[in-house]
Protein backbone atom coordinates (compact mmCIF):
# COMPACT_ATOMS: atom_id res chain seq x y z
CA UNK A 1 0.00 0.00 0.00
CA UNK A 2 2.81 2.37 0.97
CA UNK A 3 4.70 1.34 -2.17
CA UNK A 4 1.68 2.14 -4.41
CA UNK A 5 1.21 5.55 -2.75
CA UNK A 6 4.87 6.34 -3.24
CA UNK A 7 4.65 5.25 -6.91
CA UNK A 8 1.57 7.48 -7.49
CA UNK A 9 3.32 10.46 -5.89
CA UNK A 10 6.42 9.92 -8.04
CA UNK A 11 4.26 9.97 -11.19
CA UNK A 12 2.69 13.35 -10.36
CA UNK A 13 5.82 15.44 -11.14
CA UNK A 14 6.26 13.49 -14.41
CA UNK A 15 2.65 14.23 -15.44
CA UNK A 16 3.09 17.90 -14.56
CA UNK A 17 6.35 18.00 -16.53
CA UNK A 18 4.66 16.44 -19.59
CA UNK A 19 1.81 18.95 -19.34
CA UNK A 20 4.26 21.88 -19.12
CA UNK A 21 6.21 20.50 -22.09
CA UNK A 22 3.00 20.22 -24.11
CA UNK A 23 2.03 23.82 -23.31
CA UNK A 24 5.55 25.02 -24.17
CA UNK A 25 5.28 23.24 -27.54
CA UNK A 26 1.94 24.92 -28.24
CA UNK A 27 3.35 28.32 -27.24
CA UNK A 28 6.38 27.71 -29.47
CA UNK A 29 4.20 26.89 -32.50
CA UNK A 30 1.96 29.88 -31.80
CA UNK A 31 5.00 32.15 -31.57
CA UNK A 32 6.31 30.83 -34.91
CA UNK A 33 2.87 31.42 -36.49
CA UNK A 34 2.70 35.01 -35.17
CA UNK A 35 6.25 35.76 -36.38
CA UNK A 36 5.45 34.23 -39.79
CA UNK A 37 2.31 36.37 -40.13
CA UNK A 38 4.28 39.47 -39.12
CA UNK A 39 6.94 38.64 -41.72
CA UNK A 40 4.22 38.20 -44.37
CA UNK A 41 2.80 41.58 -43.34
CA UNK A 42 6.20 43.25 -43.75
CA UNK A 43 6.82 41.61 -47.13
CA UNK A 44 3.22 41.80 -48.42
CA UNK A 45 4.08 43.99 -51.44
CA UNK A 46 6.99 41.76 -52.47
CA UNK A 47 4.96 38.56 -52.05
CA UNK A 48 2.00 39.64 -54.26
CA UNK A 49 3.46 38.48 -57.64
CA UNK A 50 4.64 35.17 -56.13
CA UNK A 51 1.26 34.45 -54.51
CA UNK A 52 -0.50 35.46 -57.74
CA UNK A 53 1.80 33.18 -59.74
CA UNK A 54 1.18 30.32 -57.31
CA UNK A 55 -2.61 30.72 -57.46
CA UNK A 56 -2.61 30.92 -61.26
CA UNK A 57 -0.43 27.80 -61.40
CA UNK A 58 -2.82 26.03 -59.03
CA UNK A 59 -5.85 27.06 -61.11
CA UNK A 60 -4.27 26.13 -64.47
CA UNK A 61 -2.57 22.86 -63.53
CA UNK A 62 -5.69 20.76 -64.42
CA UNK A 63 -5.58 22.20 -67.98
CA UNK A 64 -1.90 21.21 -68.32
CA UNK A 65 -2.71 17.79 -66.83
CA UNK A 66 -5.48 17.35 -69.42
CA UNK A 67 -3.00 18.00 -72.28
CA UNK A 68 -0.41 15.76 -70.63
CA UNK A 69 -2.88 12.85 -70.55
CA UNK A 70 -3.43 13.33 -74.31
CA UNK A 71 0.20 12.39 -74.97
CA UNK A 72 2.04 15.74 -74.74
CA UNK A 73 5.06 16.08 -72.47
CA UNK A 74 4.52 17.92 -69.19
CA UNK A 75 6.76 20.84 -70.22
CA UNK A 76 5.02 21.25 -73.58
CA UNK A 77 1.61 21.11 -71.85
CA UNK A 78 2.70 23.86 -69.45
CA UNK A 79 4.07 26.00 -72.32
CA UNK A 80 0.78 25.74 -74.26
CA UNK A 81 -1.30 26.72 -71.20
CA UNK A 82 1.18 29.51 -70.39
CA UNK A 83 0.98 30.96 -73.94
CA UNK A 84 -2.84 30.74 -73.90
CA UNK A 85 -2.86 32.71 -70.63
CA UNK A 86 -0.51 35.35 -72.09
CA UNK A 87 -2.83 35.71 -75.10
CA UNK A 88 -5.81 36.14 -72.77
CA UNK A 89 -4.02 38.88 -70.79
CA UNK A 90 -2.93 40.60 -74.01
CA UNK A 91 -6.59 40.78 -75.13
CA UNK A 92 -7.54 41.97 -71.65
CA UNK A 93 -5.02 44.81 -71.48
CA UNK A 94 -5.15 46.00 -75.08
CA UNK A 95 -8.86 45.61 -75.85
CA UNK A 96 -11.09 45.17 -72.79
CA UNK A 97 -9.48 47.37 -70.11
CA UNK A 98 -9.05 50.51 -72.33
CA UNK A 99 -12.72 50.25 -73.38
CA UNK A 100 -13.79 49.73 -69.74
CA UNK A 101 -11.82 52.80 -68.61
CA UNK A 102 -13.33 54.84 -71.45
CA UNK A 103 -16.84 53.79 -70.39
CA UNK A 104 -16.04 54.54 -66.75
CA UNK A 105 -14.92 58.10 -67.59
CA UNK A 106 -18.06 58.62 -69.68
CA UNK A 107 -20.14 57.30 -66.79
CA UNK A 108 -18.56 59.82 -64.39
CA UNK A 109 -19.35 62.76 -66.67
CA UNK A 110 -22.92 61.68 -67.54
CA UNK A 111 -23.94 60.39 -64.09
CA UNK A 112 -25.61 63.70 -63.07
CA UNK A 113 -27.90 63.55 -66.12
CA UNK A 114 -28.92 59.97 -65.41
CA UNK A 115 -29.58 60.74 -61.75
CA UNK A 116 -31.64 63.80 -62.71
CA UNK A 117 -33.75 61.75 -65.17
CA UNK A 118 -34.22 58.97 -62.63
CA UNK A 119 -35.27 61.38 -59.87
CA UNK A 120 -37.60 63.20 -62.30
CA UNK A 121 -39.41 59.95 -63.13
CA UNK A 122 -39.83 59.07 -59.45
CA UNK A 123 -41.27 62.54 -58.71
CA UNK A 124 -43.54 62.30 -61.76
CA UNK A 125 -44.94 58.98 -60.51
CA UNK A 126 -45.38 60.41 -56.99
CA UNK A 127 -47.27 63.48 -58.35
CA UNK A 128 -49.52 61.21 -60.42
CA UNK A 129 -50.42 59.30 -57.26
CA UNK A 130 -50.99 62.59 -55.38
CA UNK A 131 -53.41 63.72 -58.10
CA UNK A 132 -55.47 60.58 -57.51
CA UNK A 133 -54.99 60.38 -53.73
CA UNK A 134 -54.33 63.96 -52.44
CA UNK A 135 -54.31 62.88 -48.81
CA UNK A 136 -51.07 60.93 -49.38
CA UNK A 137 -48.94 64.03 -50.07
CA UNK A 138 -46.41 61.58 -51.48
CA UNK A 139 -44.60 63.96 -53.83
CA UNK A 140 -43.57 66.27 -50.99
CA UNK A 141 -42.28 63.39 -48.86
CA UNK A 142 -40.39 61.86 -51.81
CA UNK A 143 -38.88 65.24 -52.73
CA UNK A 144 -37.66 65.80 -49.16
CA UNK A 145 -36.20 62.30 -49.02
CA UNK A 146 -34.41 62.66 -52.35
CA UNK A 147 -33.07 66.10 -51.43
CA UNK A 148 -31.59 64.70 -48.19
CA UNK A 149 -30.39 61.45 -49.72
CA UNK A 150 -28.99 62.84 -52.96
CA UNK A 151 -27.74 66.16 -51.63
CA UNK A 152 -24.13 65.75 -52.66
CA UNK A 153 -24.51 62.45 -54.51
CA UNK A 154 -23.23 63.75 -57.85
CA UNK A 155 -20.00 65.10 -56.35
CA UNK A 156 -19.69 61.96 -54.25
CA UNK A 157 -20.09 59.72 -57.32
CA UNK A 158 -17.53 61.72 -59.31
CA UNK A 159 -15.08 61.50 -56.40
CA UNK A 160 -15.60 57.73 -56.15
CA UNK A 161 -15.11 57.33 -59.92
CA UNK A 162 -11.92 59.41 -59.80
CA UNK A 163 -10.62 57.28 -56.92
CA UNK A 164 -11.50 54.10 -58.82
CA UNK A 165 -9.58 55.35 -61.87
CA UNK A 166 -6.57 56.19 -59.67
CA UNK A 167 -6.82 52.77 -58.02
CA UNK A 168 -7.04 51.04 -61.41
CA UNK A 169 -3.97 52.91 -62.70
CA UNK A 170 -2.07 52.02 -59.49
CA UNK A 171 -3.17 48.40 -59.81
CA UNK A 172 -2.07 48.37 -63.46
CA UNK A 173 1.38 49.73 -62.58
CA UNK A 174 1.76 47.10 -59.82
CA UNK A 175 0.56 44.44 -62.25
CA UNK A 176 3.00 45.55 -64.95
CA UNK A 177 5.77 45.39 -62.34
CA UNK A 178 4.48 41.95 -61.38
CA UNK A 179 4.71 40.89 -65.03
CA UNK A 180 8.46 40.62 -64.52
CA UNK A 181 8.08 38.19 -61.59
CA UNK A 182 4.62 36.57 -61.91
CA UNK A 183 5.20 34.79 -65.28
CA UNK A 184 8.45 33.25 -64.01
CA UNK A 185 6.78 32.20 -60.75
CA UNK A 186 3.78 30.79 -62.64
CA UNK A 187 5.90 28.85 -65.14
CA UNK A 188 8.23 27.27 -62.58
CA UNK A 189 5.42 26.52 -60.12
CA UNK A 190 3.69 24.57 -62.92
CA UNK A 191 6.78 22.87 -64.39
CA UNK A 192 8.11 21.84 -60.97
CA UNK A 193 4.70 21.00 -59.42
CA UNK A 194 5.68 17.34 -58.83
CA UNK A 195 9.02 18.35 -57.25
CA UNK A 196 7.28 20.87 -54.96
CA UNK A 197 4.75 18.23 -53.84
CA UNK A 198 7.56 15.72 -53.27
CA UNK A 199 9.54 18.23 -51.19
CA UNK A 200 6.48 19.00 -49.05
CA UNK A 201 5.87 15.30 -48.44
CA UNK A 202 9.54 14.68 -47.53
CA UNK A 203 9.49 17.52 -44.97
CA UNK A 204 6.57 15.89 -43.13
CA UNK A 205 7.13 13.05 -40.62
CA UNK A 206 7.25 9.72 -42.50
CA UNK A 207 4.92 7.91 -40.09
CA UNK A 208 2.18 10.47 -40.82
CA UNK A 209 2.59 10.69 -44.63
CA UNK A 210 -0.72 8.98 -45.34
CA UNK A 211 -2.63 11.27 -42.98
CA UNK A 212 -1.07 14.42 -44.49
CA UNK A 213 -1.73 13.25 -48.06
CA UNK A 214 -5.42 12.75 -47.16
CA UNK A 215 -5.44 16.21 -45.56
CA UNK A 216 -3.94 17.77 -48.72
CA UNK A 217 -6.61 16.03 -50.82
CA UNK A 218 -9.40 17.42 -48.62
CA UNK A 219 -7.89 20.92 -48.82
CA UNK A 220 -7.41 20.61 -52.59
CA UNK A 221 -11.05 19.57 -53.04
CA UNK A 222 -12.36 22.63 -51.17
CA UNK A 223 -9.89 25.22 -52.50
CA UNK A 224 -9.64 23.81 -56.03
CA UNK A 225 -13.41 23.49 -56.49
CA UNK A 226 -13.99 27.01 -55.25
CA UNK A 227 -11.20 28.88 -57.07
CA UNK A 228 -11.61 27.15 -60.45
CA UNK A 229 -15.38 27.16 -60.17
CA UNK A 230 -15.65 30.83 -59.23
CA UNK A 231 -13.30 31.87 -62.05
CA UNK A 232 -15.53 30.10 -64.59
CA UNK A 233 -18.74 31.42 -63.01
CA UNK A 234 -17.44 35.01 -62.79
CA UNK A 235 -16.44 34.85 -66.45
CA UNK A 236 -19.90 33.47 -67.33
CA UNK A 237 -21.78 36.16 -65.37
CA UNK A 238 -19.59 39.04 -66.60
CA UNK A 239 -19.61 38.06 -70.28
CA UNK A 240 -23.34 37.16 -70.36
CA UNK A 241 -24.30 40.43 -68.64
CA UNK A 242 -22.11 42.46 -71.03
CA UNK A 243 -23.51 40.81 -74.17
CA UNK A 244 -27.11 41.01 -72.91
CA UNK A 245 -26.90 44.70 -71.98
CA UNK A 246 -25.13 45.50 -75.26
CA UNK A 247 -27.92 43.76 -77.21
CA UNK A 248 -30.56 45.79 -75.33
CA UNK A 249 -28.74 49.08 -75.95
CA UNK A 250 -28.10 49.82 -72.26
CA UNK A 251 -25.24 52.28 -71.72
CA UNK A 252 -21.90 51.17 -70.22
CA UNK A 253 -22.45 47.40 -70.67
CA UNK A 254 -18.77 46.49 -70.25
CA UNK A 255 -18.41 48.35 -66.92
CA UNK A 256 -21.60 46.77 -65.54
CA UNK A 257 -20.54 43.32 -66.80
CA UNK A 258 -17.09 43.61 -65.18
CA UNK A 259 -18.64 44.77 -61.89
CA UNK A 260 -21.09 41.84 -61.97
CA UNK A 261 -18.31 39.36 -62.80
CA UNK A 262 -16.00 40.57 -60.02
CA UNK A 263 -18.87 40.66 -57.50
CA UNK A 264 -19.69 37.03 -58.40
CA UNK A 265 -16.53 35.94 -56.56
CA UNK A 266 -19.00 36.05 -53.65
CA UNK A 267 -21.52 33.38 -54.76
CA UNK A 268 -24.73 34.72 -56.40
CA UNK A 269 -23.84 38.36 -55.63
CA UNK A 270 -22.80 39.21 -59.21
CA UNK A 271 -26.27 39.31 -60.83
CA UNK A 272 -27.68 41.28 -57.87
CA UNK A 273 -24.90 43.90 -58.00
CA UNK A 274 -25.14 44.15 -61.79
CA UNK A 275 -28.92 44.68 -61.70
CA UNK A 276 -28.76 47.96 -59.72
CA UNK A 277 -26.77 50.18 -62.16
CA UNK A 278 -28.38 48.46 -65.18
CA UNK A 279 -31.86 49.33 -63.87
CA UNK A 280 -30.78 52.95 -63.32
CA UNK A 281 -29.74 53.30 -66.97
CA UNK A 282 -32.70 51.27 -68.29
CA UNK A 283 -35.18 53.51 -66.43
CA UNK A 284 -34.14 56.48 -68.60
CA UNK A 285 -35.22 54.58 -71.74
CA UNK A 286 -38.51 52.69 -71.42
CA UNK A 287 -40.45 50.26 -69.26
CA UNK A 288 -39.53 47.44 -71.66
CA UNK A 289 -35.83 48.11 -71.07
CA UNK A 290 -36.43 47.83 -67.30
CA UNK A 291 -38.32 44.55 -67.82
CA UNK A 292 -35.51 43.33 -70.10
CA UNK A 293 -32.82 44.08 -67.49
CA UNK A 294 -34.78 42.29 -64.75
CA UNK A 295 -35.34 39.31 -67.07
CA UNK A 296 -31.66 39.24 -68.11
CA UNK A 297 -30.21 39.18 -64.59
CA UNK A 298 -32.93 36.83 -63.28
CA UNK A 299 -32.05 34.47 -66.14
CA UNK A 300 -28.31 34.75 -65.41
CA UNK A 301 -28.96 34.02 -61.72
CA UNK A 302 -31.17 31.02 -62.57
CA UNK A 303 -28.76 29.52 -65.13
CA UNK A 304 -25.79 30.09 -62.81
CA UNK A 305 -27.50 28.36 -59.88
CA UNK A 306 -29.28 25.50 -61.66
CA UNK A 307 -27.14 24.70 -64.72
CA UNK A 308 -23.58 26.08 -64.52
CA UNK A 309 -22.72 25.78 -60.79
CA UNK A 310 -23.53 22.04 -60.46
CA UNK A 311 -21.44 21.27 -63.57
CA UNK A 312 -18.30 23.29 -62.73
CA UNK A 313 -18.29 22.91 -58.95
CA UNK A 314 -20.12 19.63 -58.31
CA UNK A 315 -22.00 18.95 -55.10
CA UNK A 316 -19.24 20.39 -52.90
CA UNK A 317 -19.55 24.17 -53.28
CA UNK A 318 -16.57 24.77 -50.98
CA UNK A 319 -17.19 28.01 -49.11
CA UNK A 320 -20.29 29.81 -47.88
CA UNK A 321 -20.86 33.31 -49.36
CA UNK A 322 -20.63 34.91 -45.89
CA UNK A 323 -17.30 33.14 -45.29
CA UNK A 324 -15.97 34.49 -48.61
CA UNK A 325 -17.10 38.06 -47.86
CA UNK A 326 -15.65 37.94 -44.34
CA UNK A 327 -12.34 36.49 -45.60
CA UNK A 328 -12.00 39.17 -48.30
CA UNK A 329 -12.74 42.02 -45.86
CA UNK A 330 -10.38 40.73 -43.15
CA UNK A 331 -7.62 39.86 -45.65
CA UNK A 332 -7.85 43.28 -47.32
CA UNK A 333 -7.87 45.09 -43.99
CA UNK A 334 -4.85 43.24 -42.56
CA UNK A 335 -2.64 42.64 -45.62
CA UNK A 336 -3.95 44.89 -48.42
CA UNK A 337 -3.77 43.51 -51.98
CA UNK A 338 -1.97 40.36 -50.79
CA UNK A 339 -4.75 39.73 -48.25
CA UNK A 340 -7.47 40.06 -50.90
CA UNK A 341 -5.63 37.65 -53.25
CA UNK A 342 -4.85 35.08 -50.55
CA UNK A 343 -8.07 35.41 -48.49
CA UNK A 344 -10.16 32.78 -50.29
CA UNK A 345 -7.37 30.14 -50.56
CA UNK A 346 -6.55 30.56 -46.85
CA UNK A 347 -10.24 30.26 -45.92
CA UNK A 348 -10.44 27.16 -48.13
CA UNK A 349 -7.37 25.62 -46.47
CA UNK A 350 -8.89 26.19 -43.01
CA UNK A 351 -12.18 24.61 -44.09
CA UNK A 352 -10.29 21.68 -45.64
CA UNK A 353 -8.46 21.12 -42.32
CA UNK A 354 -11.76 21.22 -40.39
CA UNK A 355 -13.36 18.75 -42.83
CA UNK A 356 -10.35 16.44 -42.50
CA UNK A 357 -10.55 16.55 -38.68
CA UNK A 358 -14.28 15.80 -38.86
CA UNK A 359 -13.66 12.80 -41.15
CA UNK A 360 -10.86 11.53 -38.89
CA UNK A 361 -13.11 11.73 -35.80
CA UNK A 362 -15.88 9.88 -37.65
CA UNK A 363 -13.44 7.12 -38.65
CA UNK A 364 -12.20 6.80 -35.04
CA UNK A 365 -15.81 6.65 -33.77
CA UNK A 366 -16.80 4.03 -36.38
CA UNK A 367 -13.68 1.99 -35.61
CA UNK A 368 -14.48 2.18 -31.87
CA UNK A 369 -18.05 1.03 -32.46
CA UNK A 370 -16.91 -2.01 -34.46
CA UNK A 371 -14.62 -3.22 -31.64
VOLUMLO-150390 format. One record per residue (C-alpha): x, y, z. Coordinates in steps of 0.02 Angstrom, whole numbers, padded with zeros to 5 digits, always signed. Each point is the difference from the previous one (the first is absolute). Layout:
% VOLUMLO-150390
XYZ ...
END
This chain:
% VOLUMLO-150390
+00000+00000+00000 +00140+00119+00048 +00095-00052-00156 -00151+00040-00113 -00024+00171+00084 +00184+00039-00025 -00011-00054-00184 -00155+00111-00028 +00088+00149+00080 +00155-00027-00108 -00108+00003-00158 -00079+00168+00042 +00157+00105-00039 +00022-00097-00163 -00180+00037-00052 +00021+00183+00044 +00163+00005-00099 -00084-00078-00152 -00142+00126+00012 +00122+00146+00011 +00098-00069-00149 -00161-00014-00101 -00048+00180+00041 +00175+00060-00044 -00013-00089-00168 -00167+00084-00035 +00070+00170+00050 +00152-00031-00111 -00109-00041-00152 -00112+00150+00035 +00152+00114+00012 +00065-00066-00168 -00171+00029-00078 -00009+00180+00066 +00177+00037-00061 -00039-00077-00170 -00157+00108-00017 +00098+00155+00050 +00133-00042-00130 -00136-00022-00133 -00071+00169+00052 +00170+00084-00020 +00031-00082-00170 -00180+00009-00064 +00043+00110-00151 +00145-00112-00051 -00101-00160+00020 -00148+00054-00110 +00073-00058-00169 +00059-00165+00075 -00169-00036+00081 -00088+00050-00161 +00115-00114-00100 -00031-00143+00121 -00189+00020-00007 -00001+00010-00190 +00109-00156-00007 -00119-00088+00119 -00152+00051-00105 +00079-00046-00168 +00085-00164+00048 -00155-00105-00045 +00005+00072-00178 +00184-00050-00017 -00040-00171+00075 -00139-00021-00130 +00124+00032-00143 +00130-00112+00082 -00124-00146+00004 -00027+00025-00188 +00181-00047-00033 +00092+00167+00012 +00151+00017+00114 -00027+00092+00163 +00112+00146-00051 -00087+00021-00168 -00171-00007+00086 +00055+00137+00120 +00069+00107-00143 -00165-00013-00097 -00104+00049+00153 +00124+00140+00040 -00010+00072-00177 -00191-00011+00002 -00001+00098+00163 +00118+00132-00073 -00117+00018-00150 -00148+00022+00117 +00089+00137+00099 +00055+00086-00162 -00183+00009-00055 -00048+00059+00173 +00126+00143+00009 -00007+00059-00180 -00185-00019-00038 -00112-00022+00152 +00081+00110+00134 +00022+00156-00110 -00184-00012-00053 -00054-00027+00182 +00099+00154+00057 -00076+00102-00142 -00175-00052+00052 +00040+00037+00183 +00056+00178-00043 -00157+00026-00104 -00104-00066+00145 +00079+00126+00119 -00039+00147-00114 -00179-00054-00043 -00051-00065+00172 -00083+00166+00052 -00115-00008-00153 -00051-00179+00036 -00033+00039+00182 -00103+00153-00048 -00106-00102-00123 -00023-00140+00128 -00053+00121+00137 -00116+00091-00121 -00090-00163-00041 -00021-00044+00183 -00073+00174+00037 -00113-00012-00152 -00070-00166+00062 -00022+00072+00176 -00094+00153-00067 -00113-00114-00104 -00045-00095+00158 -00028+00165+00094 -00122+00056-00136 -00102-00157+00029 +00024-00010+00190 +00032+00179+00064 +00001-00054+00182 +00162-00098-00029 +00107+00156-00034 +00127-00123-00071 +00090+00119-00117 +00051+00115+00141 +00065-00144+00107 +00094-00076-00148 +00076+00169-00046 +00061+00028+00179 +00073-00175+00007 +00089+00018-00166 +00067+00172+00046 +00074-00070+00161 +00061-00162-00076 +00070+00069-00162 +00062+00166+00067 +00180-00021-00052 -00019-00164-00092 +00065+00065-00168 +00161+00067+00075 +00015-00157+00106 -00019-00112-00154 +00127+00100-00100 +00123-00011+00146 -00026-00188+00012 +00024-00021-00188 +00160+00105+00006 +00065-00107+00144 -00044-00159-00095 +00096+00062-00152 +00150+00043+00110 -00012-00172+00082 -00011-00086-00169 +00153+00094-00065 +00095-00045+00160 -00055-00181-00016 +00055-00002-00182 +00173+00068+00044 +00019-00131+00138 -00060-00133-00121 +00122+00055-00135 +00138-00007+00130 -00064-00172+00048 +00011-00054-00182 +00188-00013+00025 -00019-00121+00146 -00173-00081-00016 +00029-00089-00168 +00162-00077+00063 -00083-00053+00164 -00150-00070-00095 +00106-00097-00125 +00117-00080+00128 -00141-00037+00123 -00087-00098-00140 +00155-00085-00074 +00067-00051+00172 -00171-00042+00077 +00049-00183+00029 +00167+00050+00080 -00087+00126+00114 -00126-00132+00056 +00140-00125+00028 +00099+00125+00105 -00153+00039+00106 -00031-00185+00031 +00184-00031+00046 -00002+00142+00127 -00146-00081+00092 +00028-00142+00126 +00006-00167-00094 -00117-00091+00120 -00137+00129-00036 +00021+00010-00191 -00166-00085-00035 -00095+00114+00118 +00078+00158-00075 -00034-00058-00179 -00184-00026+00045 -00001+00174+00080 +00075+00077-00158 -00133-00087-00105 -00140+00070+00110 +00075+00175-00010 +00024-00016-00188 -00182-00051-00023 -00065+00153+00093 +00124+00129-00066 +00012-00071-00176 -00188-00015-00023 -00029+00175+00061 +00139+00094-00091 -00020-00086-00168 -00189+00000+00013 -00014+00184+00048 +00118+00052-00142 -00111-00089-00126 -00161+00066+00079 +00065+00179+00011 +00050-00008-00184 -00173-00069-00044 -00094+00135+00099 +00110+00144-00062 -00002-00049-00184 -00186-00045-00004 -00048+00163+00086 +00110+00102-00119 -00070-00083-00158 -00181+00011+00064 +00011+00184+00046 +00088+00040-00164 -00139-00087-00097 -00132+00102+00093 +00091+00164-00031 +00032+00037+00185 +00143+00123+00027 +00167-00056+00075 -00028-00188-00023 +00184-00046+00022 +00018+00094+00166 -00159-00080+00069 +00053-00172-00063 +00173+00014+00081 -00078+00059+00164 -00123-00147-00004 +00140-00124-00041 +00115+00061+00139 -00143+00004+00126 -00042-00181-00045 +00159-00055+00092 -00124+00006+00145 -00126-00134-00055 -00160+00067-00082 +00044+00182+00038 +00052+00043-00179 -00173+00004-00081 -00071+00099+00148 +00139+00131-00006 -00012+00012-00189 -00189+00027+00004 +00008+00164+00099 +00100+00111-00122 -00081-00086-00151 -00174+00044+00066 +00054+00180+00027 +00052+00018-00183 -00148-00102-00065 -00124+00112+00093 +00052+00149-00109 -00054-00095-00157 -00164-00094+00016 -00098-00122+00108 +00046-00141-00120 +00186+00033+00029 -00030-00013+00189 -00095-00165-00026 +00140-00060-00114 +00135+00037+00130 -00098-00089+00137 -00028-00150-00116 +00184-00003-00051 +00072-00003+00176 -00136-00117+00065 +00044-00118-00143 +00187+00013+00037 -00032-00036+00184 -00111-00150-00042 +00121-00075-00129 +00149+00028+00116 -00086-00086+00147 -00089-00143-00089 +00107-00040-00153 +00178+00069+00010 +00043-00015+00186 -00040-00187+00017 +00104-00039-00155 +00157+00101+00041 +00000-00019+00190 -00091-00164+00031 -00094-00033+00161 +00138+00071+00110 -00015+00190-00019 +00149+00029+00115 -00032+00162+00094 -00154+00090+00061 -00029+00175-00074 +00011+00081+00174 +00167-00089+00029 +00067+00067-00165 -00057+00179+00037 +00073-00006+00176 +00165-00073-00063 +00017+00134-00135 -00037+00143+00122 +00118-00065+00135 +00138-00043-00125 -00012+00171-00083 +00000+00091+00166 +00150-00093+00072 +00111-00030-00153 -00065+00113-00140 +00008-00070-00178 +00091-00157+00059 -00139-00032+00127 -00137+00017-00132 +00092-00120-00118 +00040-00129+00136 -00162+00016+00103 -00104-00131-00091 +00140-00132-00013 +00040+00021+00186 -00184-00015+00046 -00010-00155-00111 +00153-00077+00084 -00076+00029+00172 -00164-00079-00054 +00094-00147-00077 +00092-00028+00166 -00165+00005+00096 -00080-00124-00122 +00150-00115+00017 -00009+00005+00191 -00187-00037-00009 +00031-00150-00115 +00140-00063+00114 -00113+00009+00154 -00138-00092-00093 +00122-00138-00049 +00062-00016+00180 -00181-00008+00064 -00049-00130-00131 +00156-00102+00039 -00040+00009+00187 -00179-00057-00030 +00058-00153-00100 +00114-00060+00141 
END
